[in-house]
Amino acid sequence: MDEARARKVLAAAGLGAGAQLLALGENAVFGVGDLVVKVGRDAELLARAERELAVAGWLAASEVPAVRAAEPAARLVEGHPLTLWHRLPAAVRPAGAGDLAELLRAVHALPAPPFALPPRELLGGVERWLRLAGEAVDPRDAAYLRARRDAFAAEAAALVPHLPPGPIHGDALPRNVHVGPDGPVLVDLETFALDLREHDLVVMALSRDRYGLEPAAYDAFCAAYGWDVREWEGCAVLRGARETASCAWVAQHAPSNPGAAAEFRRRVASLREHAPEVRWHPF
């Protein structure tokens, strides 16, 4: 889904006037007055959009700072799920690793919600993302990622956690924290799951190794959370699974974005060459 298609969906929902594109990824995210509108890529994501709204309500009841929904139900507009959110006030500063750690501690202290959360199917989107990539990626690279996905899925299923499993954010990065005048809040709740808490911690370890997160920032994250996931023997397995998913995620943008195609090739090459020191570029 490109911006033009997303704007057509907005217009069909009566929300197109003055819409400002804020992000374009798995969803197209627009600012419309005091609202934020998220338009999902396809109808397959409707259930996830509805679950994200349920998570927002549960976090509000649990007094965990997080983005709040402006409508209780998702809309399906021209085959695309659409959700409305209250727009947050302007950020007072960038979110830091410590902000994220404190919010994760609050989430990880919660019991399971009164509705079903799925397991963190980290590798579950690989097939869809590669299908969306189509002929824009080398079929040999796609086959390599599918084989890697299958291998890591089997290994992850056998992991013995260090922390008690429970609710997790699922994409725990500082970019998913917004620091407004009232403090840090969690955003992008669509990947919430019920699974190993280590999933949330491996994200930052990978950010340190692949995306250039400063070691001091990573140390601050571990200090604020109270544990370094790299001490866990299962860390390499979850890291490898996330790297696989991250490659496939970029692939879906390759048909319309040459930069994404180049980044996909870069990432796959570094995996093939067993080169963990190769830095990946955020996309």
N, C-alpha and C positions, 0 to 999 in steps of 0.2 A: 504494500500500500504506500503510495506516494502522497505528498502534501495535497496535490490537487484532488485526489480521490477523497482524502479525509475531509477536505473543505466541502465537498459535495454532500458528504454525510452530515456534517454540521448544518449546512443549509437546509437539508431535508428535516432536521430536527428543530429547525427554527432558531438555531444558535450561531449562525454564520456571521452576523453583523459585528464587525470590529474584532473578530477573533485573531489572536496573536499566537503564532506557533512558538511553543516553548521547547518541545523536544519531538524527535521523530525516530522511533526505534521499534520495539515490539508493539507499542502504541503510538499514535499521534496525540500529542498533548497540547492543548490550546488554553490560553487565558481568555476568558470572555467576561469582562466586567469583574465582578467579585467572585466569579467561579473559575474553576479549572475543569476542563472537559477532556476526558480520555476516550479516544476512539480506537477500538481494538482492530487488529489486522483482519480477522475473519470471524465467522460465526462460531468456529470451534472454541473460541476464547470466551464465550458468553458465561459458561459455568464458572470460569476463573474470575470474571468480573463480578459476578454475584457473590462469590466467596470473599473477594476483597472487600466488598461492602460489609459483609458480616464480620470480618476481622476488624474493620474500623469501629463498628459498634461495640464489639467485645473489648477492644483496647480502651475505648472511652469509658466503658463501665468499670474497667479494671484500673482506671486512672493512670494509664501509660500514655505519655505524650505522643500523639500521632495525628496525622491528617484526618479530618472529619468529613464524612460524606454529606452532600447537600440534598441528595435524594436517596431513599432507602432501597431502591431497586434499579437494576440495570435496564436500559432500553436496547432493543435490537432494531437498528435503523439501516435499511438497505443492506442487510446481511452483516452489519458490523455492530458489536456490542459498544454501548456508549454509557459512560458513568459521569456523574457530576459531583464535584468536590468543592468545599469552601476554600477559597484562595487564601494562602497564608500571607501574613504581612511580610514586607521586605526583610531580607536577611540583614542582620547586624554585623555578621562576620561569617567567613567560611566555616563549615563544620570540620572539626578535627577528629583524630583517631580516638581521643579520650571521650568526646561526646558520644560517638558510636558505641564505645564499650559500655558506658553507663546505661544507655538505652537497651543494649543487649542483656545486660544484667537484669534489668527490670522485666524484659520479655522472658528470659530464661527462668525467672523465679515464678512464673505463672503456671498453674495447672492447665490441663487441656481445656479448651473452650467447650461450651454446651452444644456445639455443632461439629460435624466431621471436618477435620483437616487431612489432606492427603499426605503421604510420605513426600519427602523432597526428591522428586523425580528429576534429579540434576541432568540426567542424560535423556530424559523423555522427549525433549524438543529437538534432538539431533536430527531425526528423520525428517521432520517437518521443515526445519531450516535448510537442510540439504535439498529437499524437494523444491523449495522456493528458489534456491540458488540455480537449479536447472543446469543448463549448458554453460553458465557463466563461470563455473569452476571445473577443474580437471576431474573427470570421472575417477581417475586413479586416486586423487586426493580424497574424494568423497568415500570411496571404498575403504581407504585407509582409516578414515575417521569412524566409519561404521564398525570395522573390526576392533578398533581401539575402544569404542563405546561398549561393545559386547564384553571385552576382556575386563574393563574396569567395573562394569555393572556386576559381574560375577564376584569380583574381589570385594566390592563395597558391601555386597549382601552378607559377607562373612565377617565383617568388622566387629570387634568388641569395643564398645565406647568406653571412654574414661569418665565422661559426665553422664548423668541420668538423662535419657531422651525426653523430649517434650516439645512445646511450641518453639519454632525458630522463625526468623525473618526470611531467610533463604537467599537474600542477595545483600549481605551486610557490608556495605561500603559507605564511607563518609558522604558520597554523593546522594545517598538515600536518607540523609539527615539534613534538616533545615533548621538553622539557628535564627529564630526571630527574637523580638523583644522579651518574650516570656521564656526563652530558653530553647534547647534542642527538641525537635520532634521528629519522629519517624515518618517517612513518606514511602510511596511505592510498596504497597502491602500485598501485591498480587502473588508473591512467591512464598507467603507464609505456609508453613507445613508443620507436621508433627513427626519429628525425626531426631537424628543425632544432633545435639547442640554443637558438636564439632564442625558441622557444615558452616555455621555462621563464622567460625573462627578461622577456618582454612582460607576463606576469602581474603582476609587481610594478610595472611602469610604469603599467599600468591601475589598480592599487590606489592609486597616488599620485593619479591624475587623477580617478577615479570614486568611490573608497571612502574617501577622507580619510586615506590613509597620509601621515604627516608627511614633508615634503620631507627633513628631516634623516635620517629612517629610510631613505628611498629612497637618499639619498647614501651612507649606511653600507653598504647592500646592494651598491651599485655598487663601492664601494671594496674591500669584502671579496671580491667576485667578480673584479674587475679590469677591468670594462668596463661602459659604459652603453649598453643596447640602443637607446636613443633616437637614438644617433648613426648607426644603420643605416637606410638608406633604405626597407627593407621593414617597418619597425616599424609604420607606420600600417595596413598590410594585416593583419598578425597581430592588431593591436589591434582592428580592426574586426570580424574574424572572431570573436574571443573575446567582444566585446560582443554580437554576434548570438547566440552560443551561450548566453551568460549570461542573456539575455532568455528564450530558449526554455526553459532549465532551470527558471527560476522558474515558468513557465506550468504545468508538470506538477502543481504544488501548488495551483493556483488552485481546482480543484473543491471542495476541503475546507478551504481557508484563505483567508478574505477579505483578510488582509494580503498574501498572495502575489499575489492578483489585483490589488490596488492597486499593488503594487510592479511587477508586469508592465506595467501601463498606464503607470506613471511612466517606466519604462525605454524602452518603445517610443516614447512621446511625445518623449523627449529625442533619440532617434535620428532620428525623423521631422523634428524641428525643427533638426537639426544643432547641438545644444546640448551640447558636450562638457563644459561647466562644471557641468552638473546632477549633483549627487552622488547616487549609488545607495546603497541601504541593503543591507548584507550580509544574506543570508537562508539 
